[in-house]
Amino acid sequence: MVDNRNPKIDYKPEGSITINGTVENAIVNKVVPGSKVTLLFQNFLSGVHEQTTDSMGRFSFTNLFFNDTAYVAIHALNSKGKRSTWIELDRKSEISPEVNVLPIIYLKEVNGDLSRKKWRLSDTILLSEVNVNGYKQKKWDGHIRMYIDPDYVFDVTKQDDVYGNIYEMIDGKIPGLRLELTEGGNQVFYYRGSPATLYLDGFPVDYMLLSTFPASSFDKIELLKWNSFGGATRGGGAIHFYTKRGEKFINQPTDAVGMKSAKIYGYSVIRKFYAPQYESQIQPERKTDFRGTLYWNPILRTDSTGVANVSFYNSDQPGDVEIVVEGVTADGKLCRGIGKYKVK
């Protein structure tokens, strides 16, 4: 400020999550304008995003909203449809601001609860023989399907991880499905004599893009004898490729030419503050509500006259209650107010 210079701002205000980068030539050190860039989410059902790089070889995927951590795959083809490109992501797309605040109060509360527990043998009751019966429930695999039962399921997790891509793994292992080379030099899946339609986590995808995924990133492959996508039933079948989900998914593919994999941090999961709702106005004989914080609202807006109303229940603890209101005006000015009331 003294030198009349603006400071460098690494984390600017954002209206959404953005993924930015540059597409360069894989052989010479030059940017590739007009390159077709495709973005897919490997662990979210977020569809396929496409755009074209500008004159500087730059691309920017905006208006992305997701929670937690996303594993993405980016594919780039030059203006001639060739994959001889190299993708560089802006580092800010893969990092998160450092947090150096230690939850000291939380640690004290946890240690205090543990210290008050009793761990003596005299406090236990000796039981005789106990039989525990359980029934194994079928666990949902986390994949959202537009159909009920597939005609054939290929479990990728039970296969040896020695294949370069998923096509090499399933070649000749799914009945009625074969991979053929067309006159134009492209490879196409045929099921019982007709071309099959490919889907990645429920969305249509082409053969070239799917070939860039390593075999280890998939969970299972399901075959439908008839393809009913879009309301029309067509022959050739449909092959649904499902990527791994949840904590078991490990994103460790090796970036190839024209391909980039990355881990992108999303927004934190929104938590709702608990507030009891008492249906009866009759005071119970036993007092059980001793909350330390009665009400908290992070997004409270005033009306056109500057007034906002809230309602909440007090706890069973009598005494002084402190009110703290902090906010920001429409023109960016900070405001704060403190008040008190007494519960008898």
C-alpha positions as CSV (number, residue, x, y, z in Angstrom):
1,M,0.0,0.0,0.0
2,V,2.9,2.4,0.8
3,D,4.4,1.8,-2.7
4,N,1.0,2.2,-4.3
5,R,1.1,-1.4,-5.7
6,N,-1.6,-3.9,-5.7
7,P,-0.7,-7.2,-3.9
8,K,-0.8,-10.5,-5.7
9,I,-4.1,-12.3,-5.0
10,D,-3.7,-16.1,-5.3
11,Y,-7.3,-16.9,-4.3
12,K,-9.7,-14.5,-6.0
13,P,-13.4,-14.4,-5.2
14,E,-15.2,-17.1,-7.3
15,G,-18.8,-17.6,-8.3
16,S,-18.2,-21.3,-9.0
17,I,-15.5,-23.9,-9.2
18,T,-13.3,-23.5,-12.3
19,I,-10.8,-25.8,-14.0
20,N,-8.4,-23.9,-16.2
21,G,-5.4,-25.0,-18.3
22,T,-3.5,-24.9,-21.6
23,V,-3.2,-27.3,-24.5
24,E,0.3,-27.6,-26.0
25,N,1.8,-29.6,-28.9
26,A,3.2,-32.8,-27.6
27,I,6.3,-32.6,-29.9
28,V,7.1,-28.9,-30.1
29,N,6.7,-26.3,-27.4
30,K,3.8,-24.4,-28.9
31,V,0.2,-23.8,-27.8
32,V,-2.6,-25.4,-29.8
33,P,-5.5,-23.0,-30.5
34,G,-8.8,-24.5,-31.6
35,S,-8.3,-27.7,-29.7
36,K,-11.4,-29.6,-28.7
37,V,-11.2,-30.3,-24.9
38,T,-13.5,-32.7,-23.1
39,L,-13.9,-32.9,-19.3
40,L,-15.4,-36.0,-17.5
41,F,-15.9,-36.6,-13.8
42,Q,-14.8,-40.1,-12.8
43,N,-16.5,-40.3,-9.5
44,F,-19.6,-38.0,-10.0
45,L,-22.5,-38.2,-12.3
46,S,-21.9,-34.8,-13.8
47,G,-22.1,-35.4,-17.5
48,V,-19.6,-34.5,-20.2
49,H,-18.3,-30.9,-20.7
50,E,-16.8,-29.8,-24.0
51,Q,-15.2,-26.6,-25.3
52,T,-12.5,-25.2,-27.7
53,T,-9.3,-23.6,-26.7
54,D,-8.8,-19.9,-27.6
55,S,-6.0,-18.3,-29.6
56,M,-3.5,-18.8,-26.7
57,G,-4.4,-22.5,-26.3
58,R,-6.3,-21.8,-23.1
59,F,-9.5,-23.5,-21.8
60,S,-11.6,-22.8,-18.8
61,F,-14.5,-24.9,-17.5
62,T,-16.7,-22.7,-15.3
63,N,-20.0,-23.0,-13.5
64,L,-19.0,-26.3,-11.8
65,F,-20.6,-27.1,-8.5
66,F,-19.7,-30.3,-6.5
67,N,-18.9,-31.2,-3.0
68,D,-15.9,-33.1,-1.6
69,T,-13.1,-34.2,-4.0
70,A,-13.6,-34.9,-7.7
71,Y,-11.4,-37.0,-9.9
72,V,-11.5,-35.7,-13.4
73,A,-10.2,-36.8,-16.8
74,I,-9.5,-34.3,-19.5
75,H,-9.0,-35.2,-23.2
76,A,-7.8,-32.9,-25.9
77,L,-7.7,-33.2,-29.7
78,N,-6.2,-30.7,-32.1
79,S,-8.1,-29.1,-35.0
80,K,-7.3,-32.1,-37.2
81,G,-8.7,-34.5,-34.7
82,K,-5.3,-35.9,-33.7
83,R,-4.4,-36.7,-30.1
84,S,-0.8,-35.3,-30.3
85,T,-1.4,-32.8,-27.5
86,W,-0.2,-32.2,-24.0
87,I,-2.5,-30.7,-21.3
88,E,-1.2,-28.5,-18.5
89,L,-3.6,-27.6,-15.7
90,D,-3.3,-24.4,-13.7
91,R,-1.9,-25.5,-10.3
92,K,-4.7,-23.6,-8.4
93,S,-7.2,-26.1,-9.8
94,E,-5.5,-28.9,-7.8
95,I,-4.6,-27.2,-4.5
96,S,-6.6,-25.9,-1.5
97,P,-5.6,-23.1,0.8
98,E,-3.6,-24.3,3.8
99,V,-5.4,-24.4,7.2
100,N,-3.2,-23.9,10.3
101,V,-5.9,-23.7,12.9
102,L,-5.8,-26.6,15.5
103,P,-9.2,-27.5,17.0
104,I,-7.9,-27.2,20.6
105,I,-11.3,-26.9,22.2
106,Y,-12.6,-29.9,20.4
107,L,-9.6,-32.0,21.5
108,K,-10.1,-30.9,25.2
109,E,-13.8,-32.0,25.0
110,V,-13.0,-35.4,23.6
111,N,-10.2,-36.1,26.1
112,G,-12.5,-35.0,28.9
113,D,-15.3,-37.4,27.9
114,L,-12.8,-40.3,27.7
115,S,-11.3,-39.5,31.1
116,R,-14.8,-39.7,32.7
117,K,-15.5,-43.2,31.4
118,K,-15.2,-46.2,33.8
119,W,-13.0,-49.0,32.7
120,R,-13.1,-51.3,35.7
121,L,-14.0,-55.0,35.7
122,S,-16.3,-54.5,38.7
123,D,-18.6,-52.4,36.6
124,T,-19.3,-55.2,34.1
125,I,-21.9,-58.1,34.0
126,L,-20.8,-61.6,33.2
127,L,-23.0,-63.1,30.5
128,S,-23.4,-66.8,29.6
129,E,-23.3,-68.2,26.1
130,V,-24.6,-65.7,23.6
131,N,-25.5,-66.5,20.0
132,V,-25.5,-63.7,17.4
133,N,-27.3,-64.3,14.2
134,G,-26.9,-62.0,11.2
135,Y,-28.0,-61.8,7.6
136,K,-25.9,-60.4,4.8
137,Q,-27.6,-57.6,3.0
138,K,-26.9,-56.8,-0.6
139,K,-24.8,-53.6,-0.6
140,W,-25.6,-50.9,-3.2
141,D,-22.6,-50.3,-5.4
142,G,-23.3,-46.6,-5.8
143,H,-24.0,-46.7,-9.5
144,I,-27.2,-45.0,-10.8
145,R,-28.8,-47.0,-13.6
146,M,-31.7,-46.2,-16.0
147,Y,-32.5,-50.0,-16.3
148,I,-33.3,-52.7,-13.8
149,D,-31.2,-55.8,-14.6
150,P,-28.4,-56.1,-17.2
151,D,-28.1,-59.1,-19.4
152,Y,-24.4,-59.6,-18.6
153,V,-22.1,-58.2,-15.9
154,F,-18.3,-58.1,-16.2
155,D,-16.6,-57.5,-12.8
156,V,-13.4,-55.5,-13.4
157,T,-12.2,-55.8,-9.8
158,K,-11.8,-59.5,-10.1
159,Q,-9.4,-59.3,-13.1
160,D,-5.6,-59.0,-13.1
161,D,-4.4,-55.4,-13.5
162,V,-2.1,-56.1,-16.4
163,Y,-4.0,-54.5,-19.2
164,G,-3.2,-51.1,-20.8
165,N,-6.9,-50.1,-21.2
166,I,-10.3,-51.5,-20.6
167,Y,-10.8,-52.7,-24.2
168,E,-7.9,-55.1,-23.9
169,M,-9.4,-56.5,-20.7
170,I,-12.9,-57.3,-22.1
171,D,-11.8,-58.4,-25.6
172,G,-13.3,-61.8,-26.1
173,K,-14.7,-62.2,-22.6
174,I,-18.2,-60.9,-23.0
175,P,-20.5,-63.3,-25.0
176,G,-21.6,-62.0,-28.4
177,L,-19.4,-58.9,-28.2
178,R,-16.4,-58.4,-30.5
179,L,-14.1,-55.5,-31.5
180,E,-13.8,-54.9,-35.2
181,L,-11.7,-52.5,-37.3
182,T,-13.7,-50.4,-39.8
183,E,-12.6,-49.3,-43.3
184,G,-11.8,-45.8,-42.0
185,G,-9.3,-47.2,-39.5
186,N,-11.6,-46.8,-36.4
187,Q,-12.4,-49.6,-34.0
188,V,-16.1,-50.3,-33.2
189,F,-17.8,-52.7,-30.8
190,Y,-20.3,-55.1,-32.4
191,Y,-22.9,-57.1,-30.6
192,R,-24.6,-59.8,-32.6
193,G,-23.8,-58.1,-35.9
194,S,-24.8,-54.5,-35.0
195,P,-22.7,-51.6,-33.6
196,A,-23.0,-51.2,-29.9
197,T,-23.6,-47.9,-28.1
198,L,-21.1,-47.0,-25.3
199,Y,-22.0,-45.2,-22.0
200,L,-19.8,-43.9,-19.3
201,D,-21.6,-43.7,-15.9
202,G,-24.9,-43.3,-17.7
203,F,-23.8,-40.8,-20.4
204,P,-23.1,-41.6,-24.1
205,V,-19.3,-41.6,-24.9
206,D,-17.2,-42.3,-28.0
207,Y,-14.7,-45.1,-28.4
208,M,-11.6,-42.8,-28.6
209,L,-12.4,-41.0,-25.3
210,L,-13.1,-44.1,-23.4
211,S,-9.8,-45.7,-24.6
212,T,-7.8,-43.1,-22.6
213,F,-9.0,-44.4,-19.3
214,P,-6.8,-47.0,-17.5
215,A,-8.4,-50.3,-16.8
216,S,-7.9,-49.9,-13.1
217,S,-10.3,-46.9,-12.9
218,F,-13.3,-49.1,-13.7
219,D,-15.6,-51.0,-11.3
220,K,-17.8,-53.1,-13.6
221,I,-19.1,-53.3,-17.2
222,E,-22.7,-54.2,-17.9
223,L,-24.2,-55.3,-21.3
224,L,-27.8,-54.7,-22.4
225,K,-28.9,-56.7,-25.4
226,W,-31.2,-53.9,-26.5
227,N,-30.3,-50.2,-26.4
228,S,-33.4,-48.1,-25.4
229,F,-31.7,-44.8,-24.8
230,G,-33.8,-41.7,-25.8
231,G,-37.0,-43.7,-26.1
232,A,-36.1,-45.6,-29.2
233,T,-35.1,-49.3,-29.0
234,R,-32.2,-50.2,-31.3
235,G,-30.2,-53.4,-31.9
236,G,-26.5,-53.7,-31.3
237,G,-26.9,-53.5,-27.5
238,A,-25.5,-51.0,-25.0
239,I,-22.3,-51.3,-23.0
240,H,-22.3,-49.4,-19.8
241,F,-18.9,-48.7,-18.3
242,Y,-19.0,-47.7,-14.5
243,T,-16.0,-46.1,-12.8
244,K,-15.0,-46.8,-9.2
245,R,-16.7,-44.8,-6.6
246,G,-16.3,-43.8,-2.9
247,E,-13.1,-44.2,-0.9
248,K,-12.0,-47.3,-2.7
249,F,-11.4,-45.3,-5.9
250,I,-7.7,-44.5,-6.2
251,N,-6.9,-42.1,-9.1
252,Q,-3.4,-43.1,-10.1
253,P,-3.4,-43.3,-13.9
254,T,-0.3,-42.3,-15.8
255,D,-1.0,-39.2,-18.0
256,A,-0.7,-40.1,-21.7
257,V,-0.5,-37.9,-24.8
258,G,-3.7,-35.9,-25.1
259,M,-4.9,-37.0,-21.6
260,K,-4.8,-35.4,-18.2
261,S,-6.1,-36.8,-14.9
262,A,-6.4,-34.6,-11.8
263,K,-7.9,-34.4,-8.3
264,I,-10.0,-31.2,-7.8
265,Y,-11.2,-30.0,-4.5
266,G,-14.9,-29.1,-4.3
267,Y,-17.0,-27.3,-1.8
268,S,-17.4,-28.5,1.8
269,V,-20.6,-30.4,2.6
270,I,-23.2,-28.0,4.0
271,R,-24.1,-28.7,7.6
272,K,-27.4,-27.7,9.2
273,F,-27.5,-26.4,12.7
274,Y,-29.7,-28.5,15.0
275,A,-32.6,-26.7,16.6
276,P,-35.4,-28.6,18.5
277,Q,-39.1,-28.1,17.6
278,Y,-41.3,-28.7,20.6
279,E,-44.9,-29.6,19.6
280,S,-46.3,-29.3,23.1
281,Q,-46.3,-26.1,25.1
282,I,-46.6,-28.0,28.4
283,Q,-43.3,-27.9,30.4
284,P,-42.0,-31.4,31.2
285,E,-41.1,-32.2,34.8
286,R,-37.6,-33.4,33.8
287,K,-35.3,-30.8,32.3
288,T,-33.1,-32.2,29.5
289,D,-32.4,-29.3,27.1
290,F,-29.1,-27.7,28.1
291,R,-27.8,-26.5,24.8
292,G,-24.8,-24.1,24.8
293,T,-25.8,-22.4,21.5
294,L,-29.5,-21.8,21.0
295,Y,-29.6,-20.5,17.4
296,W,-27.2,-20.1,14.5
297,N,-28.0,-19.0,11.0
298,P,-25.2,-18.2,8.5
299,I,-27.4,-16.8,5.8
300,L,-29.9,-14.4,7.4
301,R,-31.1,-11.6,5.0
302,T,-33.0,-8.4,6.0
303,D,-35.9,-7.1,4.0
304,S,-36.1,-3.8,2.1
305,T,-36.5,-1.9,5.5
306,G,-33.4,-3.6,7.0
307,V,-35.5,-5.8,9.3
308,A,-35.1,-9.6,9.8
309,N,-37.0,-11.8,12.2
310,V,-36.0,-15.2,13.7
311,S,-37.6,-17.5,16.2
312,F,-36.2,-20.3,18.3
313,Y,-36.7,-22.1,21.6
314,N,-34.7,-21.3,24.8
315,S,-33.0,-24.2,26.7
316,D,-33.9,-25.3,30.2
317,Q,-31.0,-23.4,31.6
318,P,-32.0,-20.0,33.3
319,G,-29.7,-17.0,33.2
320,D,-28.4,-14.4,30.7
321,V,-28.4,-15.2,27.0
322,E,-26.0,-13.3,24.7
323,I,-26.9,-12.3,21.1
324,V,-24.2,-11.7,18.6
325,V,-25.1,-10.5,15.0
326,E,-22.4,-10.0,12.4
327,G,-22.9,-9.3,8.7
328,V,-22.1,-7.3,5.7
329,T,-24.1,-4.6,3.8
330,A,-24.9,-4.6,0.1
331,D,-22.0,-2.1,-0.5
332,G,-19.5,-4.3,1.4
333,K,-19.5,-2.6,4.9
334,L,-19.1,-4.8,7.9
335,C,-21.6,-4.6,10.8
336,R,-21.8,-6.1,14.2
337,G,-24.3,-6.0,17.1
338,I,-24.4,-7.5,20.6
339,G,-27.4,-7.8,22.9
340,K,-28.6,-9.7,26.0
341,Y,-31.8,-11.0,27.5
342,K,-32.6,-13.0,30.7
343,V,-34.4,-16.3,31.1
344,K,-36.0,-16.7,34.5
